[in-house]
Amino acid sequence: MPATLIANVLVSVSLGGMMWDLVPRGLILAFVGLNGLLNLARALIAARWLKRDHATRHPGRILAFAWIGALFSGLCWAVALIGLAWNGQTQSVAIALAFWSLNVGVIQSKVSRAPAIAFMLPSLTILTVLFLVEDAPSSPFIAANLIVLAVLMIRNATDQEMHYLRSSRLKLEATELAASLKAANIAAEQALRRVEYAATHDHLTGLLNRAAYQTAFEAWLRDGAAHGKGFSVLLIDLDRFKVINDTFGHAVGDEVLAEAGARLRRILGEDAVVARLGGDEFAALIPNRSGKEDGPRLAGEIVAQLAVLVTGSGRTLQAGASVGIARYPGDAHTLADLQCQADLALYAAKTAGRGTWRPFHASMGAQLKARHVIERDLPEALESGAVQAWFQPQLDCETGRVMGVEALLRWKHPALGWISPPDAIAAAAATRRSQALTRTILRQACRMAQVLDANGHESVVVSVNVSPNEFGAYPIADMVAAELTGHGLSAARIALEITEEAVYSNERGGKDVDALIDMGVGIIVDDFGVAYSSVGSLRDLRFDGLKVDRSFIQGIVDSPRDRVLLEAILAFARTLGVTVLAEGVETNAQFQLLRQLGCPAVQGYHFARAMPSTQTLAWITENDLTARIARQGWAAGGWTIAAHPAVAQA
């Protein structure tokens, strides 16, 4: 447009200058002025529309503006031609036609034919009419040529427009096709990356998955063998994930896993390989940085930082973690061996009470073999009666009499000797015999209650431990009811010692506990003050007593802090109206302090170890006799423990 407008004005000024002395000057000034104003208006409107981006947003409006402006300019020129002819300047008309042709040439547009046609048609029409009315013999021929010229110019403008449209369309289609191909390639690459990522990463935590971890493990082994590089293998388990998942739901459980994965990445660093193997099990490969083994230090950080997790929704949860460590090349040289050894170390950490870490050492291999032997021989031990319940007395601090006995699992293996209760329980879980093991101990506890009843000890309650993992695995309440009925016992003769975790482990566990309470079976919350137990969550739990963990008892003589904590627990129990039993009492100083603090009942090696049922009955009988004698000397300093053989041995 700028070239068109400038040319139009300059040509009109040039024509006016040539005609200055041939036609009235007023006509010339009117033509030049009107044409100039018209083109100035076109320029101002165009500039304003360009600022408002009409060319992009309203291209049809711009094209209409172009041909309408050209039409007004063409009409102005047509009027000028009429004025020249009116003043008898036929020759001047020919000159004006030449100038007009210059304008037509300038405004020819390959984009749109409309402006050129709109500009030329008025003038060609006037010229054709003028020559048709002339009397000169050549006038009709000139008119005919003008008509042909108009047709040719219209056809030429149309062809140019169509050629422009075709070429532009092809260019745009090619550009669009290239852009589409580029976008398709980008989308394909992104999809491929997503597929590769999904194939090698855990969708929840963003860590490597098991397959990618195994591949990385093999690469580290090859690199270690080729360049003598050492590294550590860490296996990590969240200690209380199942409880969190069952208590708060899978959505919160997923948040815990995601947060645990994020913390592991931060703790272990960019040069470590971190993976989620499945469930709440994680693994990591840690390079020996600066020639040092960082595995133990990092394992300690993991245990500390995963003890409490804050989820994305702001919920604070006690999670805890156990870690097992194996080292390359110190412990093994193959993937299978290192994995097995890290798993053994993890098992040792869990057996030690969780919330800790253990490195692999050679003795764990023997432990694995022993575990397999225990799992193999447990069924036969249950059938033959080799698995027994021994009983440890629980004493009333006020009277000194036995108020209960705890049934504890004992099994002497012919080759391995005494098997620890945690190992036996783990073997039962691994071989799906947890119910059979619990029934064996419960049945012997019921027989002990019968013996106590027959010997005048009807007030002595027999308690049985039940693992948290058993709730929901089988109907515990139904099994207890069946054994009580089969032995002719009232529900009050038996109590179950469970951790708070057992109650909240799943929905079925809560129903079982409610059924047991409704039945009249006593519920004792074991290990209170450690692990999962918390004052807040116990407010809505129905139970009959608290058993204070031995870790609180060991330091009460020398630690004011432990004494304050114990006093708080006793006050809490009194508020709820439940009894308290302190386990793990090993010295007379501990016992005397517990009595002073108002602890109702005690249990521990200071009084007696666990004993077979016959020895337990004899101990109870003699202790009660001693307690009655001691009460007679209460004013002289209170009751004392008799020199019973079991006590003397302790």
C-alpha positions in Angstrom: 0.0 0.0 0.0 2.7 2.6 0.7 4.1 2.4 -2.8 0.6 2.6 -4.3 -0.4 5.7 -2.4 2.8 7.6 -3.0 2.8 6.7 -6.7 -0.8 7.8 -7.0 -0.2 11.2 -5.5 3.0 11.8 -7.4 1.4 10.9 -10.8 -1.6 13.1 -10.1 0.8 16.0 -9.2 2.7 15.4 -12.4 -0.5 15.3 -14.5 -1.6 18.5 -12.9 1.7 20.2 -13.7 1.5 19.3 -17.4 -2.2 20.5 -17.6 -1.5 23.7 -15.6 -1.8 26.0 -18.6 -4.2 24.0 -20.7 -7.3 23.7 -18.4 -8.7 25.8 -15.6 -6.3 25.7 -12.7 -9.2 25.4 -10.2 -10.0 22.0 -11.8 -6.4 20.9 -11.5 -6.1 21.9 -7.9 -9.4 20.2 -7.1 -8.2 17.0 -8.7 -4.8 17.0 -7.1 -6.1 18.1 -3.7 -9.0 15.6 -3.6 -6.7 12.8 -4.7 -4.1 13.7 -2.1 -6.7 13.9 0.7 -8.2 10.6 -0.4 -4.8 8.8 -0.3 -3.8 10.5 3.0 -7.0 9.2 4.6 -6.2 5.7 3.2 -2.7 5.9 4.8 -4.0 7.1 8.2 -6.6 4.4 8.4 -4.1 1.7 7.3 -1.6 2.8 10.0 -4.2 2.7 12.7 -5.4 -0.7 11.7 -1.9 -2.0 11.6 -1.3 -0.9 15.2 -4.4 -2.8 16.2 -3.2 -5.9 14.4 -6.2 -6.0 12.1 -4.1 -7.6 9.4 -3.8 -10.7 11.6 -7.2 -10.7 13.2 -9.4 -9.3 10.4 -7.7 -9.9 7.0 -11.1 -9.7 5.2 -11.6 -6.2 6.5 -8.2 -5.2 5.3 -8.8 -6.5 1.7 -12.2 -4.8 1.5 -10.5 -1.5 2.7 -7.9 -1.9 -0.1 -10.4 -2.3 -3.0 -12.8 0.4 -1.7 -9.9 2.9 -1.4 -8.8 2.0 -4.9 -12.3 2.5 -6.2 -12.6 6.0 -4.7 -9.1 6.8 -6.2 -10.2 5.4 -9.6 -13.4 7.5 -9.5 -11.3 10.6 -8.8 -9.2 9.9 -11.8 -12.3 9.2 -13.9 -13.7 12.6 -13.0 -10.3 14.2 -14.0 -10.6 12.6 -17.4 -14.1 13.9 -17.8 -12.9 17.3 -16.9 -10.1 17.2 -19.5 -12.5 16.1 -22.2 -15.1 18.7 -21.2 -12.4 21.4 -21.7 -11.6 20.1 -25.2 -8.3 18.6 -24.3 -8.5 15.4 -26.3 -4.8 15.1 -26.5 -4.6 15.7 -22.8 -6.9 12.7 -22.3 -4.4 10.5 -24.0 -1.7 11.9 -21.7 -3.9 11.4 -18.7 -4.5 7.8 -19.9 -0.7 7.3 -20.0 -0.4 8.6 -16.4 -3.4 6.5 -15.4 -1.8 3.4 -16.8 1.3 4.1 -14.7 -1.0 4.0 -11.6 -2.6 0.8 -12.7 0.8 -0.8 -13.1 1.8 0.3 -9.6 -1.3 -1.0 -7.9 -1.3 -4.4 -9.6 -1.4 -6.8 -6.7 -0.7 -10.5 -6.7 -2.6 -10.9 -3.5 -5.9 -9.6 -4.6 -7.4 -8.5 -7.9 -10.1 -6.3 -6.4 -8.0 -3.0 -5.9 -6.7 -3.0 -9.5 -10.1 -3.7 -11.0 -11.8 -1.1 -8.7 -9.2 1.6 -9.7 -9.2 1.0 -13.5 -12.9 0.3 -14.3 -14.2 3.8 -13.7 -11.6 5.5 -15.9 -11.8 2.8 -18.7 -15.5 3.1 -18.6 -15.4 6.9 -19.0 -12.8 6.7 -21.7 -14.7 4.1 -23.6 -17.9 6.2 -23.5 -15.9 9.3 -24.6 -14.5 7.6 -27.6 -17.8 6.0 -28.5 -19.5 9.4 -28.7 -16.6 11.0 -30.7 -17.2 11.5 -34.4 -13.7 10.6 -35.4 -13.4 7.5 -37.6 -10.8 6.0 -35.2 -12.8 6.5 -32.1 -14.8 3.2 -32.3 -11.6 1.3 -32.7 -10.0 3.0 -29.7 -13.1 2.2 -27.7 -13.0 -1.4 -28.7 -9.3 -1.6 -27.8 -10.1 0.0 -24.4 -12.7 -2.7 -23.8 -10.2 -5.4 -24.8 -7.7 -3.7 -22.5 -10.1 -3.8 -19.6 -10.9 -7.5 -20.2 -7.2 -8.3 -20.4 -6.4 -6.4 -17.3 -9.2 -8.0 -15.4 -8.1 -11.5 -16.6 -4.4 -10.7 -15.8 -5.4 -9.6 -12.3 -7.5 -12.7 -11.8 -4.7 -15.0 -13.0 -2.2 -13.3 -10.7 -4.6 -13.7 -7.7 -5.3 -17.3 -8.5 -1.6 -18.0 -9.0 -0.8 -16.3 -5.7 -3.5 -18.3 -3.9 -2.3 -21.6 -5.3 1.3 -20.9 -4.5 0.5 -19.6 -1.1 -1.7 -22.6 -0.4 1.0 -25.0 -1.5 3.6 -23.1 0.6 1.3 -23.1 3.7 0.5 -26.8 3.2 4.2 -27.6 2.9 4.9 -25.5 6.0 2.0 -27.2 7.9 3.1 -30.6 6.7 6.7 -29.9 7.9 5.3 -28.6 11.2 3.0 -31.6 11.5 5.9 -34.0 10.8 8.1 -32.2 13.3 5.3 -32.3 15.9 4.7 -36.0 15.2 8.4 -36.7 15.6 8.5 -34.8 18.8 5.3 -36.6 20.0 6.8 -40.0 19.0 10.1 -39.2 20.8 8.2 -38.1 23.9 6.0 -41.2 23.8 9.0 -43.4 23.4 10.7 -41.6 26.4 7.5 -42.1 28.4 7.4 -45.8 27.5 11.0 -46.2 28.3 10.5 -44.3 31.6 7.5 -46.4 32.5 9.4 -49.5 31.7 12.3 -48.6 34.0 10.7 -46.4 36.8 8.2 -46.8 39.5 5.2 -44.7 38.7 4.5 -43.7 42.3 8.0 -42.6 43.6 9.8 -41.9 40.3 12.6 -44.3 41.5 14.0 -47.1 39.4 11.9 -50.3 39.3 13.1 -53.8 40.0 14.1 -54.5 36.4 16.0 -51.3 36.0 17.7 -51.9 39.4 18.9 -55.3 38.4 20.3 -53.9 35.1 22.1 -51.2 37.0 23.4 -53.7 39.5 24.9 -55.8 36.8 26.5 -52.8 35.2 28.0 -51.8 38.6 29.4 -55.3 39.0 31.0 -55.2 35.6 32.5 -51.8 36.2 33.7 -52.8 39.7 35.4 -55.9 38.3 37.0 -53.9 35.5 38.2 -50.9 37.5 38.4 -52.2 41.1 35.5 -50.0 42.3 33.7 -51.0 45.5 30.2 -50.2 46.5 27.5 -51.1 49.0 24.1 -52.6 48.5 21.3 -51.4 50.8 17.9 -53.0 51.3 15.4 -50.8 53.1 12.0 -51.7 54.5 9.5 -49.3 56.1 8.6 -50.8 59.5 5.0 -49.7 59.9 3.8 -49.3 56.3 1.2 -52.0 56.6 -0.3 -50.4 59.7 -0.4 -47.0 58.0 -1.9 -48.4 54.9 -4.6 -50.3 56.7 -5.3 -47.5 59.2 -5.4 -44.4 57.0 -6.0 -45.9 53.6 -4.1 -46.6 50.4 -4.0 -42.9 49.4 -2.1 -42.0 52.6 0.1 -45.1 52.1 1.0 -43.9 48.6 1.9 -40.5 50.0 4.2 -42.2 52.5 5.9 -44.2 49.8 6.4 -41.1 47.7 7.8 -39.1 50.6 10.1 -42.0 51.5 11.4 -42.2 48.0 12.0 -38.4 47.9 14.0 -38.6 51.2 16.0 -41.5 50.0 17.1 -39.6 46.9 18.1 -36.6 49.0 20.0 -38.7 51.5 21.9 -41.0 49.1 22.9 -38.4 46.5 22.9 -38.2 42.7 25.6 -40.8 42.2 23.6 -43.5 43.9 21.1 -45.9 42.3 17.8 -45.8 44.2 14.9 -48.2 43.4 11.6 -49.3 44.7 11.5 -53.1 44.5 7.8 -53.3 45.4 5.5 -52.6 48.3 7.4 -50.8 51.0 10.8 -52.4 50.0 13.5 -50.1 48.6 17.1 -50.8 47.4 20.1 -48.7 46.7 23.6 -49.0 45.3 26.1 -46.7 47.0 29.6 -46.0 45.5 32.6 -46.0 47.8 33.3 -42.2 47.7 36.9 -41.2 48.2 37.8 -44.8 48.8 35.5 -45.0 51.9 32.5 -47.1 52.6 29.6 -44.8 53.0 27.0 -47.5 53.5 26.9 -47.5 57.3 26.8 -43.7 57.6 24.0 -43.5 55.0 22.1 -46.3 56.6 22.1 -44.5 59.9 20.8 -41.3 58.2 18.0 -43.4 56.5 16.9 -44.8 59.8 16.9 -41.4 61.4 15.2 -39.5 58.6 12.5 -42.1 57.8 11.5 -42.5 61.5 8.8 -39.8 61.0 7.4 -38.8 57.6 5.3 -35.8 56.7 3.0 -36.6 53.7 2.1 -34.2 51.0 -1.3 -33.6 52.6 0.5 -32.5 55.8 -0.1 -35.6 57.9 2.7 -36.6 60.3 3.2 -40.3 60.6 5.6 -42.6 62.4 7.0 -44.9 59.7 10.4 -46.1 60.7 12.9 -48.1 58.6 15.2 -51.1 58.8 18.3 -51.3 56.6 20.5 -54.2 55.6 23.9 -53.7 54.1 26.1 -55.9 51.9 29.5 -54.8 50.4 31.2 -55.4 47.1 33.8 -57.0 46.9 34.2 -57.6 50.6 31.1 -59.8 51.1 30.4 -61.3 47.7 31.1 -60.9 43.9 27.7 -61.8 42.3 24.4 -60.1 42.2 22.5 -63.1 43.7 24.9 -63.4 46.6 25.0 -59.7 47.4 21.2 -59.5 47.3 20.9 -62.5 49.6 23.4 -61.1 52.0 21.7 -57.7 52.1 18.4 -59.5 52.7 20.0 -61.4 55.6 21.3 -58.2 57.1 17.8 -56.6 56.7 16.3 -59.6 58.5 18.8 -59.2 61.3 17.9 -55.5 61.6 14.2 -56.4 61.9 14.8 -59.1 64.4 16.8 -56.6 66.5 13.6 -54.6 67.0 13.4 -52.6 63.7 14.3 -49.0 63.4 17.9 -49.9 63.0 20.5 -51.2 60.4 22.8 -54.1 60.2 25.8 -55.0 58.0 26.2 -58.5 56.7 28.6 -60.7 58.4 29.5 -64.4 57.9 27.5 -65.7 60.9 24.3 -64.6 59.1 24.8 -67.4 56.6 24.5 -69.9 59.5 21.5 -68.0 60.7 19.8 -68.4 57.3 20.5 -72.2 57.4 19.1 -72.3 61.0 16.0 -70.4 59.8 15.4 -73.0 57.1 15.8 -75.8 59.6 13.3 -74.1 62.0 10.8 -73.7 59.2 11.2 -77.3 58.1 10.9 -78.8 61.6 8.2 -76.5 63.1 5.2 -78.6 61.8 6.5 -81.7 63.5 7.3 -79.8 66.7 3.7 -78.6 66.8 2.4 -82.1 66.3 4.7 -83.8 68.8 4.3 -81.2 71.6 7.8 -80.0 71.5 6.5 -76.4 71.3 5.4 -75.6 74.8 4.1 -72.7 76.9 6.1 -71.7 79.9 4.8 -69.2 82.4 6.3 -66.2 84.1 4.5 -64.9 87.2 3.1 -61.3 87.5 2.9 -60.0 91.0 0.6 -57.5 92.8 2.8 -54.8 94.3 0.4 -54.1 97.2 -0.1 -57.7 98.4 2.9 -59.6 96.9 0.5 -62.3 95.6 0.6 -63.6 92.0 -2.2 -61.9 90.0 -1.3 -63.4 86.7 1.1 -65.4 84.6 2.2 -64.8 81.0 2.4 -67.8 78.7 5.7 -67.6 76.8 6.7 -69.8 73.8 9.5 -72.3 74.4 10.9 -74.8 71.9 14.1 -76.8 72.3 15.2 -78.1 68.9 17.1 -81.3 69.0 20.0 -79.9 66.9 19.7 -76.1 67.3 18.9 -76.0 71.0 16.5 -73.4 72.4 14.7 -71.5 69.6 14.0 -67.8 70.3 10.2 -67.0 70.3 10.7 -64.4 67.5 12.4 -67.0 65.3 9.6 -69.5 65.9 6.9 -66.9 65.2 8.7 -65.8 62.0 8.9 -69.5 60.9 5.2 -70.0 61.6 4.4 -66.9 59.5 6.6 -68.1 56.6 5.1 -71.6 56.6 1.5 -70.4 57.1 1.2 -72.0 60.6 0.7 -68.9 62.7 -2.8 -70.1 63.6 -1.6 -73.5 64.6 1.2 -72.0 66.8 -1.1 -69.6 68.5 -3.7 -72.3 69.1 -1.0 -74.5 70.7 0.1 -71.8 73.2 -3.6 -70.8 73.8 -4.6 -74.4 74.5 -1.7 -74.9 77.0 -2.7 -71.5 78.6 -6.2 -72.8 79.1 -4.9 -76.0 80.7 -2.8 -73.9 83.0 -5.9 -72.0 84.0 -7.7 -75.3 84.8 -4.8 -76.3 87.0 -4.8 -73.0 88.8 -8.5 -73.3 89.4 -8.1 -76.8 90.7 -5.5 -75.6 93.2 -7.4 -72.6 94.5 -5.8 -69.9 92.4 -9.0 -68.8 90.6 -7.9 -65.1 90.6 -4.7 -65.7 88.6 -5.3 -64.7 85.0 -3.3 -66.4 82.2 -2.2 -64.0 79.4 -1.2 -65.0 75.9 0.7 -62.9 73.4 -0.8 -62.5 69.9 1.2 -61.1 67.1 -0.1 -58.0 65.2 0.2 -59.9 61.9 -2.3 -62.5 63.1 -5.2 -60.2 63.3 -7.2 -60.4 60.1 -5.2 -63.5 59.0 -7.7 -65.9 60.7 -10.7 -65.5 63.2 -8.9 -65.1 66.5 -12.0 -64.4 68.5 -13.7 -67.6 67.2 -10.6 -69.6 68.1 -10.4 -68.2 71.7 -14.1 -68.8 72.2 -13.7 -72.4 71.0 -10.8 -73.1 73.4 -12.5 -71.5 76.4 -15.6 -73.6 75.7 -13.6 -76.8 75.2 -11.8 -76.3 78.5 -14.9 -75.2 80.4 -13.4 -71.8 81.3 -14.9 -68.4 81.7 -13.6 -65.6 79.5 -12.2 -63.8 82.5 -9.6 -66.5 83.0 -7.7 -65.5 79.9 -6.2 -62.2 78.7 -4.6 -61.4 75.4 -1.5 -59.2 75.3 -1.4 -57.3 72.0 0.3 -54.2 70.7 -1.7 -51.2 69.7 -0.6 -52.0 66.2 -2.6 -55.2 66.3 -5.8 -53.3 66.9 -5.3 -50.9 64.0 -3.6 -53.3 61.6 -6.8 -53.8 59.7 -10.6 -53.7 59.9 -10.9 -57.4 60.8 -8.4 -56.9 63.7 -10.6 -54.2 65.2 -13.7 -56.5 65.0 -11.8 -59.3 66.6 -10.7 -57.2 69.5 -14.3 -55.9 70.0 -15.6 -59.5 70.0 -13.0 -60.5 72.6 -13.9 -57.6 74.8 -17.6 -58.3 74.5 -16.8 -61.9 75.4 -15.1 -60.9 78.6 -11.5 -61.7 77.6 -9.0 -59.2 79.0 -7.1 -57.0 76.6 -3.6 -55.8 77.7 -1.8 -53.3 75.5 1.8 -54.6 75.4 5.0 -52.6 74.8 3.3 -49.4 75.7 5.5 -46.3 75.2 7.5 -47.6 72.3 6.9 -48.4 68.6 3.3 -47.5 67.5 1.7 -46.9 70.8 0.6 -43.3 71.5 -1.7 -41.7 74.1 -3.8 -40.0 71.5 -4.7 -43.1 69.6 -5.5 -45.1 72.8 -8.2 -42.8 73.8 -10.8 -44.6 71.6 -9.4 -48.1 72.2 -11.2 -50.4 74.6 -8.6 -52.3 76.8 -8.1 -53.4 80.4 -4.5 -52.7 81.1 -1.1 -51.3 80.0 2.1 -53.2 80.0 5.1 -50.7 80.3 8.0 -51.8 78.1 11.2 -52.9 79.8 13.1 -50.1 78.2 11.3 -47.6 80.6 12.1 -49.7 83.6 15.8 -50.3 83.1 16.7 -46.6 83.7 14.2 -45.5 86.3 16.7 -45.8 89.2 19.3 -43.5 87.7 17.3 -41.5 85.2 14.9 -38.8 86.4 13.6 -38.5 82.9 12.5 -42.1 82.9 10.9 -41.7 86.3 8.9 -38.7 85.0 7.8 -40.7 82.0 6.7 -43.6 84.1 4.8 -41.3 86.5 3.0 -39.8 83.4 2.0 -43.3 82.2 0.7 -44.3 85.6 -1.3 -41.0 85.8 -2.7 -41.7 82.3 -3.7 -45.2 83.3 -5.5 -44.0 86.4 -7.4 -41.5 84.3 -8.6 -44.2 82.0 -9.3 -46.6 84.9 -7.0 -49.4 83.7 -4.3 -51.3 85.5 -0.5 -51.0 84.8 2.1 -53.8 84.8 5.8 -53.0 84.6 7.8 -55.8 82.8 11.5 -56.3 82.8 12.1 -55.7 86.6 15.5 -57.1 87.3 16.7 -55.5 90.5 15.2 -54.8 93.9 16.0 -51.1 93.6 13.8 -51.0 90.5 11.0 -52.8 92.3 11.1 -50.6 95.4 11.0 -47.5 93.2 8.0 -48.8 91.2 6.1 -49.5 94.5 6.9 -46.0 95.7 5.6 -44.5 92.4 2.3 -46.5 92.8 2.8 -49.1 90.0 0.1 -51.8 90.6 1.9 -54.9 89.2 5.3 -56.1 88.2 7.0 -58.9 86.2 10.6 -59.8 85.6 13.7 -61.8 86.4 14.0 -60.3 89.9 11.0 -62.4 90.8 11.1 -65.4 88.5 11.9 -66.5 85.0 9.4 -68.4 82.8 8.9 -71.9 84.0 7.0 -75.1 82.9 3.5 -75.3 84.3 4.3 -77.7 87.2 7.1 -75.5 88.5 5.0 -72.4 88.0 2.2 -73.9 90.2 4.7 -74.7 92.9 6.2 -71.2 92.7 2.8 -69.6 93.0 1.8 -71.7 96.0 5.0 -70.9 97.8 5.0 -67.2 96.9 1.5 -66.8 98.1 2.4 -68.4 101.4 5.4 -66.1 101.7 3.3 -63.1 100.9 0.8 -63.9 103.6 3.7 -64.2 106.1 5.2 -61.0 104.9 1.9 -59.1 105.3 2.1 -59.9 109.0 5.4 -57.9 109.2 4.1 -55.1 107.0 4.7 -52.5 109.7 8.3 -53.6 109.9 9.1 -52.6 106.4 6.7 -54.3 104.0 6.7 -57.6 102.2 9.9 -59.1 100.7 10.5 -61.7 98.1 11.0 -65.2 99.6 14.1 -67.2 98.9 12.3 -69.3 96.3 14.6 -71.5 94.2 13.5 -69.8 91.0 14.1 -66.3 92.5 17.4 -67.3 93.9 18.4 -68.6 90.4 17.4 -65.2 88.9 
